[in-house]
């Protein structure tokens, strides 16, 4: 197995890596600065777009559009000319509340959750988990989550997994065809691993991979939530990950140098990493099909 740095990227809060098979490139965000980056993994060459900061997550929505989760609104952004079309507000506002991680669903809709930090003991989190349907309508589909990370659909198309990093748990739901969720069950509690879970993705066998943001590692859990793989990394705070490369056998990991709450000054903190030879193949990630 080989771990290497890609290019010269140094993000404050590297998040939301997305493999673009059509262009053979890796896309990612620096959420604090609002920078969207397209990185050639072979040359390290980078192209940037500036979005309104902070940005929580994004997904492809056709060849030229992306959907983005901004502070408390969703929008469509056109890459070719920077045109922005607002879709809707989440309905809650607070200085310590913003949209965070998100992902496309199999029907082409988009789901993203919020993070509500600096809460008092016993204070319920605002926000929750939100879905943007194919017509661009925003609705809340779950509440009670403090810091949403790694929303990911299982390759079976029926089970939806969400991290609450504040609780250090990964929850599993059943999701129906309309995007409605069942009551959650705890799939994994990562507290014993010394970390909250952060970004997530699935391999083609249904193994769930997550970044152990406080433990300098990524981990894989089998269908029963049992830890069966852990890879130590040369960074303090890995934030998210995805599979990529021509056969989806590489793992790309985004990292943190200064998230506002976590910081590190090592030579690779904030870098984009590629892991080769991990022995897993990723499940393909879909695209959104949102047309207001």
C-alpha positions as CSV (number, residue, x, y, z in Angstrom):
1,X,0.0,0.0,0.0
2,X,1.2,3.5,-0.9
3,X,0.2,6.9,0.5
4,X,1.2,10.0,-1.5
5,X,0.4,13.7,-1.7
6,X,-1.4,15.0,-4.8
7,X,-0.1,18.4,-6.0
8,X,0.4,21.3,-3.7
9,X,-3.2,21.7,-2.3
10,X,-3.2,23.0,1.3
11,X,-6.8,23.4,2.5
12,X,-7.9,24.9,5.8
13,X,-10.9,22.6,5.8
14,X,-10.6,20.0,3.0
15,X,-13.9,18.3,2.5
16,X,-16.3,16.7,0.0
17,X,-13.9,14.8,-2.4
18,X,-15.8,13.7,-5.5
19,X,-14.3,11.6,-8.3
20,X,-15.2,12.8,-11.8
21,X,-14.8,9.7,-14.1
22,X,-15.6,11.7,-17.3
23,X,-12.7,14.1,-16.7
24,X,-10.4,11.7,-14.7
25,X,-10.1,14.4,-12.0
26,X,-10.8,14.8,-8.3
27,X,-12.9,17.6,-7.0
28,X,-12.9,18.9,-3.5
29,X,-13.8,21.9,-1.3
30,X,-12.0,24.1,1.1
31,X,-15.1,24.9,3.1
32,X,-13.8,27.8,5.1
33,X,-12.6,29.8,2.1
34,X,-15.4,28.7,-0.2
35,X,-12.9,27.4,-2.8
36,X,-14.0,24.6,-5.1
37,X,-11.0,22.8,-6.7
38,X,-10.6,20.4,-9.6
39,X,-7.3,18.5,-9.3
40,X,-5.6,16.3,-11.9
41,X,-4.3,13.4,-9.8
42,X,-1.5,12.6,-12.3
43,X,0.0,16.1,-12.6
44,X,-1.3,17.9,-9.5
45,X,-2.7,20.7,-11.7
46,X,-5.6,22.6,-10.1
47,X,-8.4,24.8,-11.3
48,X,-10.4,26.8,-8.8
49,X,-13.8,28.4,-8.5
50,X,-14.7,30.8,-5.7
51,X,-18.1,30.2,-4.0
52,X,-19.7,32.2,-1.1
53,X,-18.0,31.0,2.1
54,X,-18.7,28.9,4.1
55,X,-19.6,26.0,1.8
56,X,-20.7,22.7,3.3
57,X,-20.8,20.4,0.3
58,X,-21.6,20.0,-3.4
59,X,-22.7,17.4,-6.0
60,X,-22.6,17.4,-9.8
61,X,-25.9,18.3,-11.4
62,X,-25.3,17.6,-15.1
63,X,-22.2,18.6,-17.1
64,X,-21.9,22.2,-16.2
65,X,-24.0,22.7,-13.0
66,X,-23.4,21.8,-9.4
67,X,-25.7,22.0,-6.4
68,X,-24.1,23.6,-3.4
69,X,-25.0,23.7,0.3
70,X,-24.0,27.2,1.4
71,X,-24.4,28.6,5.0
72,X,-28.1,28.1,5.3
73,X,-29.3,27.9,1.7
74,X,-29.1,25.6,-1.3
75,X,-28.2,26.9,-4.8
76,X,-27.3,25.8,-8.3
77,X,-24.0,27.1,-9.6
78,X,-22.9,27.1,-13.2
79,X,-19.2,26.3,-13.6
80,X,-18.8,27.9,-17.0
81,X,-19.9,31.4,-16.1
82,X,-20.4,31.5,-12.3
83,X,-24.2,32.1,-12.5
84,X,-25.9,31.3,-9.2
85,X,-29.6,30.3,-8.7
86,X,-30.9,30.1,-5.2
87,X,-33.2,27.2,-4.4
88,X,-34.3,27.7,-0.8
89,X,-33.5,28.3,2.8
90,X,-33.4,25.7,5.6
91,X,-35.7,27.7,7.8
92,X,-33.4,28.0,10.8
93,X,-30.8,30.7,11.4
94,X,-28.1,31.0,14.1
95,X,-24.6,32.3,14.2
96,X,-23.3,28.8,15.1
97,X,-25.5,26.9,12.5
98,X,-24.5,26.1,9.0
99,X,-25.0,23.5,6.3
100,X,-22.3,20.8,6.2
101,X,-21.8,17.5,4.3
102,X,-24.1,16.3,1.6
103,X,-24.5,13.8,-1.2
104,X,-26.7,12.8,-4.2
105,X,-29.5,10.3,-3.7
106,X,-30.3,7.5,-6.3
107,X,-33.3,9.4,-7.6
108,X,-31.2,12.4,-8.5
109,X,-32.1,14.6,-5.5
110,X,-29.6,16.0,-3.0
111,X,-29.4,15.6,0.8
112,X,-27.3,17.6,3.2
113,X,-27.2,18.2,6.9
114,X,-26.3,21.0,9.3
115,X,-23.8,21.5,12.1
116,X,-24.8,23.4,15.2
117,X,-21.7,24.0,17.3
118,X,-21.0,25.7,20.7
119,X,-24.3,24.5,22.1
120,X,-24.9,24.6,25.8
121,X,-25.4,21.3,27.8
122,X,-28.8,20.0,27.1
123,X,-29.5,22.4,24.2
124,X,-31.2,20.7,21.3
125,X,-29.5,21.3,17.9
126,X,-31.2,23.4,15.3
127,X,-31.3,22.4,11.7
128,X,-31.2,18.7,10.8
129,X,-31.1,16.8,7.5
130,X,-32.5,18.3,4.4
131,X,-33.5,17.0,0.9
132,X,-33.6,19.1,-2.3
133,X,-36.0,17.3,-4.6
134,X,-35.9,17.2,-8.4
135,X,-37.9,20.4,-8.7
136,X,-35.6,22.2,-6.3
137,X,-37.9,22.2,-3.3
138,X,-36.2,22.1,0.1
139,X,-37.6,20.0,2.9
140,X,-36.3,18.8,6.3
141,X,-36.4,15.0,6.6
142,X,-34.7,14.5,10.0
143,X,-33.9,16.5,13.2
144,X,-31.8,16.0,16.3
145,X,-28.4,15.7,14.6
146,X,-25.7,18.0,16.0
147,X,-23.0,17.8,13.3
148,X,-24.0,16.0,10.2
149,X,-21.2,14.3,8.2
150,X,-20.8,11.6,5.6
151,X,-24.3,11.1,4.4
152,X,-24.1,8.1,2.1
153,X,-26.5,5.7,0.4
154,X,-25.6,2.0,0.7
155,X,-25.1,0.3,-2.7
156,X,-28.4,-1.6,-2.1
157,X,-30.3,1.7,-2.6
158,X,-32.4,1.2,0.5
159,X,-30.2,2.0,3.5
160,X,-29.0,5.5,4.2
161,X,-26.1,6.2,6.6
162,X,-25.4,9.5,8.4
163,X,-22.7,10.5,10.9
164,X,-23.4,12.7,13.8
165,X,-19.9,13.7,14.7
166,X,-21.1,15.4,17.9
167,X,-22.4,12.1,19.2
168,X,-19.6,10.1,17.6
169,X,-22.1,7.8,16.0
170,X,-23.0,6.6,12.5
171,X,-26.8,6.1,12.1
172,X,-28.5,3.8,9.6
173,X,-32.0,4.5,8.2
174,X,-34.2,2.8,5.7
175,X,-35.2,5.3,2.9
176,X,-38.3,4.9,0.8
177,X,-38.7,6.0,-2.9
178,X,-39.8,9.5,-1.8
179,X,-36.7,10.1,0.3
180,X,-38.5,9.6,3.6
181,X,-36.5,8.1,6.4
182,X,-37.4,5.5,9.0
183,X,-36.4,5.9,12.7
184,X,-32.6,5.6,12.9
185,X,-30.6,2.8,14.5
186,X,-27.0,3.1,15.7
187,X,-24.8,1.4,13.1
188,X,-21.4,2.3,14.6
189,X,-20.2,4.1,17.7
190,X,-16.7,5.3,17.1
191,X,-16.0,6.7,20.5
192,X,-14.0,3.6,21.4
193,X,-11.7,4.4,18.4
194,X,-10.8,7.8,20.0
195,X,-12.6,9.9,17.3
196,X,-15.7,11.2,15.8
197,X,-16.6,9.9,12.3
198,X,-16.4,12.4,9.5
199,X,-16.8,11.9,5.8
200,X,-18.0,8.5,4.5
201,X,-18.2,6.4,1.4
202,X,-19.0,2.8,0.4
203,X,-17.0,0.2,-1.4
204,X,-18.8,-2.1,-3.9
205,X,-19.0,-4.9,-1.3
206,X,-21.1,-2.6,1.0
207,X,-18.2,-1.7,3.4
208,X,-18.6,1.7,4.9
209,X,-15.3,3.8,5.1
210,X,-15.1,6.8,7.3
211,X,-12.4,9.4,8.2
212,X,-11.5,9.2,11.9
213,X,-10.9,12.9,12.2
214,X,-9.4,12.9,15.6
215,X,-7.4,9.7,15.2
216,X,-5.2,10.2,12.1
217,X,-6.7,7.3,10.3
218,X,-9.5,6.0,8.1
219,X,-11.6,2.9,8.9
220,X,-13.8,0.4,7.2
221,X,-16.9,-1.3,8.8
222,X,-18.6,-4.4,7.5
223,X,-22.3,-4.9,6.9
224,X,-22.8,-5.4,10.7
225,X,-20.9,-2.3,11.8
226,X,-17.8,-4.3,12.8
227,X,-14.4,-2.7,12.3
228,X,-12.4,-4.8,9.9
229,X,-9.8,-2.3,8.5
230,X,-7.9,0.7,9.7
231,X,-5.3,2.7,7.8
232,X,-3.1,5.1,9.7
233,X,-2.3,8.4,7.9
234,X,0.5,10.9,8.1
235,X,-1.9,13.8,9.0
236,X,-3.5,14.8,12.3
237,X,-7.1,15.3,11.0
238,X,-8.4,13.5,7.9
239,X,-11.8,14.9,7.1
240,X,-13.3,13.0,4.2
241,X,-12.6,10.4,1.5
242,X,-13.8,8.9,-1.7
243,X,-12.8,6.2,-4.2
244,X,-11.5,7.2,-7.5
245,X,-9.1,6.4,-10.3
246,X,-10.0,4.5,-13.6
247,X,-11.2,1.4,-11.7
248,X,-12.2,3.2,-8.4
249,X,-9.5,1.4,-6.5
250,X,-7.7,4.5,-5.2
251,X,-8.8,6.2,-2.1
252,X,-8.5,10.0,-2.0
253,X,-8.5,11.7,1.4
254,X,-9.0,15.4,2.2
255,X,-7.5,16.8,5.4
256,X,-7.6,19.8,7.8
257,X,-4.9,22.4,8.6
258,X,-7.3,24.8,10.4
259,X,-11.0,24.2,10.6
260,X,-11.6,26.8,13.2
261,X,-11.9,24.1,15.9
262,X,-9.2,21.7,14.8
263,X,-5.7,22.7,13.6
264,X,-2.4,21.1,12.7
265,X,0.9,22.3,11.2
266,X,2.5,19.1,9.9
267,X,3.9,19.0,6.4
268,X,0.8,17.1,5.0
269,X,-1.9,18.7,7.1
270,X,-4.4,20.3,4.7
271,X,-3.1,18.2,1.8
272,X,-5.0,15.9,-0.6
273,X,-3.8,12.4,-0.2
274,X,-4.1,9.3,-2.5
275,X,-3.9,5.7,-1.1
276,X,-3.0,3.1,-3.6
277,X,-3.2,-0.7,-3.0
278,X,-5.8,-0.6,-0.3
279,X,-7.5,-3.7,-1.7
280,X,-11.0,-2.3,-2.1
281,X,-13.0,-1.0,-5.1
282,X,-15.5,1.9,-4.6
283,X,-19.2,2.0,-5.3
284,X,-19.9,4.6,-7.9
285,X,-21.4,7.9,-6.8
286,X,-24.4,9.2,-8.7
287,X,-25.2,12.7,-9.9
288,X,-28.2,15.0,-9.2
289,X,-30.9,15.8,-11.7
290,X,-32.4,18.9,-10.1
291,X,-34.2,21.2,-12.6
292,X,-36.4,23.9,-10.9
